[in-house]
Amino acid sequence: MKKFVRLLIIGCLLLTALIPNTVYASTISSSPVEWQDITLSDEEFEKALQNNPNNGITPYATGLITNYAIALTKSGTTLIVTGRTTGNADVKKCGFTVITIQRKKASASSWSTYAKYEDLYNESNMYKLSKKINVTSGYQYRVTCTHYAKKNLLSTQKINNTSNTLSF
């Protein structure tokens, strides 16, 4: 009987670990850094994504995510973050689970978190991100993110990605 109860408890714990939690977009930093939505034309958006040669465009993808990209451009002291997550036709929810803007001094060897945003997605098979954020000069900036696609309760895919680096 004890073995049955133990297995039942373990089964329940495993089941709750598989159920995704919904958390809405938030900023995590000591002093919140605000970013704003911007509107880019399709040409501007695609040109901005070309700044990162590491973007994963996978025409023969077998997973839920068929195309993903994240890149940075700058305009004065404004950092422009563009990104895209595209899922196949079966995907019901698509976007980013985490977007972290990191910075470092040119002489430093490690990156520190400047701002962090979570759970940016919509209820379709594609999510386009175009935001701007004011930054201080004297640093290098990059973005790390996790692309996310969900088909159903048991079928999700996440891909980590890092943008190009810009100096201000």
C-alpha positions as CSV (number, residue, x, y, z in Angstrom):
1,M,0.0,0.0,0.0
2,K,2.8,2.4,0.9
3,K,4.4,1.7,-2.5
4,F,1.2,2.5,-4.3
5,V,0.8,5.8,-2.4
6,R,4.4,6.7,-3.1
7,L,3.9,6.0,-6.8
8,L,0.7,8.0,-6.9
9,I,2.4,11.0,-5.3
10,I,5.4,10.8,-7.7
11,G,3.0,10.6,-10.6
12,C,1.1,13.7,-9.5
13,L,4.3,15.6,-9.1
14,L,5.5,14.7,-12.5
15,L,2.1,15.6,-14.0
16,T,2.2,19.1,-12.4
17,A,5.7,19.6,-13.7
18,L,4.5,19.0,-17.3
19,I,1.7,21.6,-17.1
20,P,3.0,25.0,-18.3
21,N,2.4,28.0,-16.2
22,T,1.1,31.2,-17.7
23,V,3.0,34.3,-16.6
24,Y,2.5,37.7,-18.2
25,A,5.2,40.0,-19.4
26,S,7.2,41.7,-16.7
27,T,10.4,43.5,-16.2
28,I,13.0,42.1,-13.8
29,S,15.8,44.5,-12.8
30,S,16.7,46.7,-9.8
31,S,15.3,49.7,-11.6
32,P,12.8,48.8,-14.3
33,V,13.9,49.6,-17.8
34,E,11.1,50.6,-20.0
35,W,10.9,49.5,-23.6
36,Q,8.3,50.6,-26.2
37,D,6.6,49.0,-29.1
38,I,7.6,50.4,-32.5
39,T,6.3,49.9,-35.9
40,L,8.6,48.8,-38.7
41,S,7.8,48.2,-42.3
42,D,8.4,44.6,-43.6
43,E,11.6,45.8,-45.3
44,E,13.0,47.5,-42.2
45,F,12.1,44.5,-40.1
46,E,13.9,42.0,-42.5
47,K,16.9,44.3,-42.8
48,A,17.2,44.5,-39.0
49,L,17.1,40.7,-38.7
50,Q,20.0,40.4,-41.2
51,N,22.3,42.0,-38.6
52,N,22.6,38.6,-36.8
53,P,24.2,35.9,-39.0
54,N,23.3,33.3,-36.3
55,N,19.6,33.4,-36.9
56,G,18.1,30.0,-37.4
57,I,16.1,29.7,-40.6
58,T,15.2,26.1,-41.0
59,P,13.2,25.3,-44.2
60,Y,13.2,21.6,-43.5
61,A,12.5,21.7,-39.8
62,T,10.9,18.7,-38.2
63,G,10.0,20.5,-34.9
64,L,7.3,23.0,-34.1
65,I,9.5,26.0,-34.8
66,T,10.3,26.5,-38.4
67,N,12.0,29.9,-38.3
68,Y,13.5,32.0,-35.5
69,A,15.5,35.2,-35.4
70,I,16.7,37.9,-32.9
71,A,18.8,41.0,-33.8
72,L,19.8,44.4,-32.6
73,T,20.2,47.7,-34.4
74,K,20.8,51.2,-33.1
75,S,19.6,54.7,-33.6
76,G,21.5,57.2,-31.5
77,T,21.3,55.9,-27.9
78,T,18.3,53.8,-28.7
79,L,18.6,50.0,-29.0
80,I,16.1,48.5,-31.4
81,V,15.3,44.8,-30.7
82,T,13.7,42.8,-33.5
83,G,12.8,39.2,-33.4
84,R,10.5,36.6,-34.8
85,T,9.4,33.1,-33.9
86,T,7.5,31.1,-36.6
87,G,5.9,27.8,-36.0
88,N,4.4,25.2,-38.3
89,A,0.6,25.2,-39.1
90,D,-0.2,23.1,-36.0
91,V,1.2,25.6,-33.5
92,K,-1.4,27.3,-31.3
93,K,0.9,29.6,-29.2
94,C,4.1,31.2,-30.4
95,G,6.6,33.8,-29.1
96,F,9.4,34.2,-26.5
97,T,9.5,32.8,-23.0
98,V,12.4,35.0,-21.9
99,I,14.2,38.0,-23.5
100,T,17.3,39.2,-21.6
101,I,19.1,42.4,-22.6
102,Q,22.7,42.1,-21.5
103,R,25.5,44.6,-21.4
104,K,29.2,44.8,-20.5
105,K,32.0,47.3,-20.6
106,A,34.5,46.7,-23.5
107,S,37.2,45.7,-21.0
108,A,34.9,43.3,-19.0
109,S,34.8,39.5,-19.7
110,S,31.3,38.7,-18.6
111,W,27.8,40.0,-19.4
112,S,25.4,41.4,-16.9
113,T,21.6,41.6,-17.1
114,Y,20.4,45.1,-18.1
115,A,16.7,44.2,-18.4
116,K,14.7,41.0,-18.6
117,Y,11.2,40.4,-20.1
118,E,9.2,37.2,-19.9
119,D,6.3,35.6,-21.7
120,L,5.8,37.6,-24.9
121,Y,3.6,35.5,-27.2
122,N,0.3,35.4,-29.0
123,E,-2.3,32.8,-29.9
124,S,-1.1,32.1,-33.4
125,N,1.8,30.4,-35.2
126,M,3.9,33.5,-35.6
127,Y,5.1,36.3,-33.3
128,K,7.0,39.4,-34.4
129,L,8.9,41.5,-31.9
130,S,9.9,45.1,-32.5
131,K,10.8,47.2,-29.4
132,K,13.1,50.1,-28.6
133,I,14.9,50.8,-25.4
134,N,17.1,53.7,-24.3
135,V,20.5,52.7,-23.2
136,T,23.6,54.4,-21.9
137,S,26.8,54.7,-23.9
138,G,30.1,53.0,-23.0
139,Y,28.7,49.5,-23.1
140,Q,28.3,46.6,-25.5
141,Y,24.8,45.2,-25.7
142,R,23.3,41.9,-26.8
143,V,20.0,40.0,-26.4
144,T,19.6,36.4,-25.4
145,C,16.2,34.8,-25.7
146,T,14.2,31.6,-25.8
147,H,11.9,31.1,-28.7
148,Y,8.7,29.2,-27.8
149,A,6.1,27.3,-29.8
150,K,3.2,25.2,-28.3
151,K,1.0,22.8,-30.2
152,N,-0.9,21.3,-27.2
153,L,-0.4,20.5,-23.6
154,L,2.3,17.9,-24.2
155,S,3.9,19.3,-27.4
156,T,6.1,22.4,-27.0
157,Q,9.5,23.4,-28.3
158,K,12.0,26.0,-27.0
159,I,15.1,27.2,-28.8
160,N,17.7,29.5,-27.2
161,N,19.3,32.2,-29.4
162,T,21.7,35.1,-29.0
163,S,21.7,38.3,-31.0
164,N,24.5,40.2,-32.6
165,T,26.5,42.6,-30.3
166,L,26.4,46.4,-30.6
167,S,28.6,49.0,-29.0
168,F,27.3,52.3,-27.8
